[in-house]
Amino acid sequence: MNSEKFRRQLRHEAELWWTEGLIDAGQYQQLSERYQFNTLDTAARDRFVTLLIGLGSILIGLGLITFVAANWQELPRVAKVTLLLSLFIGVNIAGFYLWRRAHGAQQRIGHGLLLLGALILGANMGLMGQMFHINAPFNELLLAWGVGVLAMSYSLRLTSLGVLSILLIGLGYWDFGGNFISPSWSISSPLEEFPWSSLMRQHMPLLASLMFVPLAYWCRSRWIFALVATLVVFSLEANLSLYLHSADWLLAIALALPPALLWSYDDSFWVYGDLPWQRHQSQTSAAVGSFQPIARNLALFYLAVLFYISSFYWFWHSLSQPSLVEQSTRFNWVPLLDILILSGLALFEWWHLALQAKKPSSAQRENLTTIVIGIFIAIAALTTFWHTSITAISVFATFIFNVLLFLLAAGLIREGLAQGKRRAFWGGMVLLTLRILSWFVLSATGLLFKSLVFMLCGVGVIAVGLWFERYVRTLSHTPSRRGQQM
């Protein structure tokens, strides 16, 4: 469906063509029927009326809210519950009707009402908790609210509700007290002491994957997939950080598992099958594409951040210092179930990649890149394990990760030049420039020399950028390049 802005521009140009004699009345009529020029003025009038109705409804709603707030304390509990439920049900019914029945501006208003209904759901939970004196932490409200919005997103197949649910559950993972996990979750606490919210946050990496990855395919949303992948990595690292003082070898898993899991991700399991989102995805797979490039871009970003932080001596020196936290004598292995499952999944996916690499039809460039990434991850894990569990190698580890950083930056620059990809080229350039500038900033040189280095780097970045843009234009106009893209 062509946008209204495009159709207005096309109508204006078609009228000029007709006036100048480039097209006749019959051709103009064909264009008018094909792009529905006659509905443009009607759509503008309907949009203006809808805007007036929406503005008036907002003012009426604010008036009702103010009236209810003024008399809230005098209302009986039954009236309060009835009012809250009626507001929630009424807004969602109106939003669903406009979203399913109407088109254009009215459909957008229906979409907005459905989002408003999701927000009202959280307000109702909070107010009813106060009315019935349910004392619960704020993060539990966010988690329960996020699960409710998730159910709405599955039923309506709306990307916006899915994104809102991820944000709510991600915020609920944080306890707003300075920790990712509530203080009641100790690695030595027995399982029966955990409330449901602590159990949910303990297993957030696995639960987030099961809750949101199917939703990403059901909604055909790259945003949902990118956000849930970020949430899985974030919660995985936060959960593993609680165990580092009791098991130093887990640091190697914490650094290596996220990129291994992201790079080896294969969405063929979710695309083909008999589940509802799989049947829907198989019908529209050409339009949706694969989520594997998103996962691999996140893996490269993770490796870039990891290599940059690990390229400093202070990072490894701090890991070699004795821990001031007393190690627990009791160790609860139940929360590590997620790490075990995700590690097994990563090993299976890498085994699947190895089998695909043996096929004659597999791309040689992609296989070589996968091998290099696998070597990077293995070196990072082995170096970290050696430093934390065998003997401290701060200087050697710093040297290794500097080498890995420059190899990754060179690989991104090479990929950008070979394929004409701006994101890969500039990612490598930024990573390389950032590391070089960090050396000079932390060095004991004078400010005059540092200012000269900054100016030279600025001039170099501008020159390289202009050259790369000209190179990309030349590459895109090359006949052999155009033949490969077709």
N, C-alpha and C positions, 0 to 999 in steps of 0.2 A: 504494500500500500504506500503510494507516494504521499509525501508530507504536503500540508496545506501551503507552506511557503513555496515549495517547488511548483505547485499547480498555479499559484498566483503569478509567479515569475513567468511560467510557461504561457499563461493566458495573455500577459502583457506582451511578451515577445511574439506570440501568434498574431495578435492584433496588429503589431508593427509589420510583420511579414505580409499580412493580408493587405494592409495599406500600401506597402511598397511593391506589391504585385509578385512577391516570391511564392505565394500560395494563393489558391482561389478559394471561393466560398465553400466548396465541397470539402476541400482538405481541412479548412478551419473547423467545419462542422464535425468532421471525423475526430480531430483533436479534442474538440469540446465534449463529444460523447465519450471518448476514451478516458479523459482525465476529469470529467464531470465538472466543467467550468460553472455550470448553472447552480451548483450547490455551494459555491464559495461564499456568496453573499448570505445565503441562508445559514451557513455554519457560523459566520461571524455574528449574525443576529442572535442565534441560539446561544452562542458562547457569552454574549453580553447579558442576555436574560439569565443564564445560569449563574453568571458572576453576581448579578444583583440578588438572586435568590440565595446563593451561598453566603453573601455578606449579610443579608437580612437574617438568615438562619443562625449565623454566628452570633449576631447581636441578641437575638431572641434567646439563644442558648446561654449566653453570658448573663442575661437577665434572670433566667430560671435558676442558674447556678448561684447567683448572688442571693436570690430569694430563699433558696433551700439552705444556703450557708447561714443566712440570718436566723432561720428557724430550725437549724439542725438539732440543737440541744433539746428543743421542745418536742421534737418528733419521737413517737414510740419506736422501739427496735423493729417491730414488724413493718412499720411504714418505711423505715430507712432501708431495710433489706429489699422490700418491694420496689422502692424507688431506684436503688442501685441496679437490681436485676432488670427492671424495665428499661432503664437507660442503656445498659449493655446490649440487651436483646434488640431494642428498637434501632439503635445505631447500626448494628450488624445486619439486620434485615434490610434496612434502607440502603446500606452500602452494597449488599449482595444483589439487591434488585437492580440498582443502577449499573453496577459493574457487569452483570450478566445480560441485561436487557437493552441497555443504551449503548451509544457509540460516541466517540469524540470527547467533548468536554464533560458530558454527563457521566461517561464511563470513568473519567479521571476523578470526578467528584466521588463516585462510588468507591473507587480505589482509596481515596483519602478517608472516606468514612470507615472503611474496613481497617485502615491503619489506626484511626481514632478509636475504633472498637477494641483493637489490641491494647492501646494505651489505657482505655477504660477498664480493661480486665485487670491490669496491675493496680489501678486505683481501687477497684472493688475489693481485691484481695487485701490490700492494706487497711481499708476502712472496716471491712468485716472482721479482720483480725483485732482491730481496736475495740469494736463493739462486743465481741465475744471474749475479750481479754486473753487473746492468744499471744503469749510472749515468745517471739522467735527473732533471731538475728535478721538484719536487713538482707544479708546475702541469701538466706533461705527464701525470702520473698522474691528476690531476683531469679533464683533458680526455678522456683515454682511458676513464676510469671513466664520465664523463657520456655518452659515445657508447654504451658498453655498456648503461647503464641506459635510454638512449633506445630502443635496439633492443628491450629488454624491454617498454617502455611501448607501442610500436607493436604488438607481438605480443599483449599482454594487454589493451590499451586501458584502462589504468589511469591516472587523473589523478594519483594520488600519485607514481607512478614518473616521470611527465612533469615534475612540479614538482621532484622530486629531481634529475632530469637537468639541468634549467635551472639550478638552484642550483650543481650541480657544475661545469658548463661556465662559468657566470658567475664562480665562484671561480677556475677555471682560467685565465680571461682575465687575472686579476691575478697577477703574478709574485712577490708577497710580497717584493719588494725595493724597493718605493716607486714602481714604474712600472706602468702598465697593460700595456705591451708590454716584452718583455725587452730589455736593452741591446743585444743582437745585432741587433735590428731597427732599422736606421737608414734614413732616407729616401734615403740615397745608397748603400746596400748593394746589390750585385747579387742577382738572384733566386736563383741557385744556392747562395748561402750560407745560406739560410733553412732551418731544420729544419721538420718538419711542424707542430709546435706553433705556431711563429711565423707560418707561412702561415695556419693556422687562425684565429689571433687577428687577423691583418691583415684577413682577410675575414669576421670575426665578424658584422658587420651583415647581410651577405647570407646567410651560412651559417645563422645563427640563424633567419632568416625561412624558409628552405627546410626546415630541420629541424623546427621547432616549430609553425609556423602550420598545416600540414596536421594535425599531431597534436592541436591545439586543437579542430579540427572532428571529428576521428576520435573523440576522447574527449568531445566536447561540453562542454568545460571553459572557462569564462570566466577561471579562475585561470591556466591555461596561457597563454591569449592575453594577459592583462594582464602576466604576467611576461616573456613573450618580447618584447612591445612595449617594455617597460622595458629589457630587455637590448639590443635593437637600437638604441634611442636612446642608451643609455649607451656602448656600444662605438663607435657612430658619432661621438659627440662626442670620445671619448678618442682615436680614430684621427686625427680631423681636427686635434686639438690638436698633434700632432707636426709638422704642416705650417705652422702659423701663422707661424713665424719665417722661413720661406722664401717664403710666398705669403700676404700679409695679406688678400687678397680672399677667401680661404677662410673667414675668420671670418663673413662674411655668410651663406655657405652653411651653416656650422655652426649658426648661430642660427635660420635660416629653414627648413631642410630638415626637421627632426623634426616641428614642428607642421604643416607643409604635408603631410607624408606621413601623419601620424596623422589629421588632419581629413578628408582626402579618401579615406580608406580605404573600400573597397567590397568586401564579402565575397560578392558575387554570383558571382564567378569560382570561389570555393571551394564554393559551395552547389550549383551546378548543373553536371552533367557526368557522366562515365562512370568516374572514378576511384573506388576503394573508399570513401574517406571522403566523396566527393561523393554517391555513391548512398545511403550511410547517412544523410547529412545531409538529402538531399531527402525521405527518408521521415519524418524527425522534425524538420523545420525549425520547425514550430509550437512544439514543446516547447523547442527550443534558442534560437530567436530569432537576432538579429543581433549580431555583435561590434562593429558600427560605433559604438554608443553608448559602449562602453568606450574605443575608440580616440579618440573625440572628447572624452571626459572627460579622458583623458591629455593630449590636445593643449591643452585649456584649462588644465590644471594646469601644463604646461610654459610656456605663455605667461604665466601668473600669476607663476611664479618668474622667468622671463626679464625681464618688465617691472619686477618689484620690484628685482632686482639692478641692472638698467640704469637705474633711476631715481635712482641716486646719482652724484654728480659724480666721486667717486674712481674709479669703474669706467672711465669714459671717459678720465679723466686718465691712468690707468695704461696704457691702450691707446695713448695718444699718445706715451708715452715710448720712446726708442730701445731696441731689443732688445740685451741683453748676450750673446745666443747668436750665435755665428758662423754665418752662413748657408752652407749647403753649396753647392759648385759643381756637384756631381752630384745630379740629382734623379730619383728613381725614381717613375715615374707608375703602376706596376703596382698598388700598394695602393689607389690612387684609383679603381680599377675599380668598387668597391662604391658609392662616392659617385656615380659616373656612372650606374650602373644604377638606383639608388634615386631619383636626381634625375629620370631619364627616366620612371620609374614614377609619381612624384608629378605630373609635368606631364601624363602621360596620364590620371591619375585626376581632376585638376582639369578637363581637357578633357571628360572623361566627365560630371562634375558640371555643366559649362556646357551640355552637350547635354540633360541631364535637366531643367535649369531651364527650357528652352524648351517642354517638354511641358505641355499644358493641365492635366494631372492633378497636376502637382507642387505641393507645399505652398509657399505664398508666404512664410510665416514662416521655414521652413527655408532657403529660397533667400536671404532677406535676411540671416539669420545667417551663412550661408556667404560671402556677399559681404563682410560686415563683417570676418569672420575673415581672408579673403584680403587685404583692405586692410591689416589690422594686420600680417600677415606681410610684405607688400610694403614697408610703411613701415619696419619693423624692419630688413629686409635692405638697403634703399637707404640708410638712415641709417648703418648699420654700414659699408657699402662706402664711402660718402663720407668717413667719419671715418678709416678705415684706409688708403684708397688714394688719396684726392684731397687733402683737407686736414682738419686736426683741428677739430672743431666740438664740443668737450666740453660747453659750456654749452647750446648749441642741442640737442644729442642728449639731454642730461639732461632738458630741458624737454619734448621730444617723447615720451620714454618715460614721463614722469610723466603726460602727457596720455593716452597709451595705457593706462596702468595705471588711471586713474580711469574711462576709458570702458569698459574691460573689467569693472571692479568694478560700474559702474552697469548694464551689460548683464546681468551675472549676477543682480543684485538685481531688475532688471525682469523677467527670465525667471522667477525664483523667485516673484515676486508674481503674474505673469500665469498661471502654470501650477500654482502651489501646490507648488513643488519646494523642499524644505528645503535640499537639498545646494547648489543653485545660489544660493539666497538667502544662506545662511551663508558660502558661499565668497566671494561678493562683499563681504559685511560684514567678514569676516576680512581680506581683502586691503586694503580701504579703511582699516580700523582700524589694521592693521599699518603701513601707510605713514604715516598721520598720527602715530602714536606714534613712529615712527622720526625724524620731523622734530623732535619735541620732545625726544627723548632726545639727539640729536646737536646740538641748539641750545645756545646759551650762556646759557640761562635758569637760574634758581635751582632748588634741589631742592624748595622749597615749592611753586612754581608747577607743577613737573612732577608732584608728588604730587597736586595738585588736578586736573590734566588726567587722570591715571590714574584717579582716583576718578570723575570725570565720565564718562569712557569706560566704566567698569564699570557705572555706573548706566544709561547710555544703552544698552549692550548688553543688559542685563536687561530694560529697558522695551521695546526693540524686539523682543526674543525673545518676551516675553509677548504683545505685540500681534500678532506674526506667527503664533503658534500659534492665537490666537483667530480671526485672519483665515483661516487654513487650514481650521479647523473650520467657519466660516461658508461658505467657498467650497465645501467638500465637501458641505454640506447644501443648496446652491442647486439647484433643479430643473434649470435649464439646464446647470449644471455636471455633474450626474449624467447627463444625457442625452448630453453630449459624451463622457463616459468609457465609456458602454456601447457 
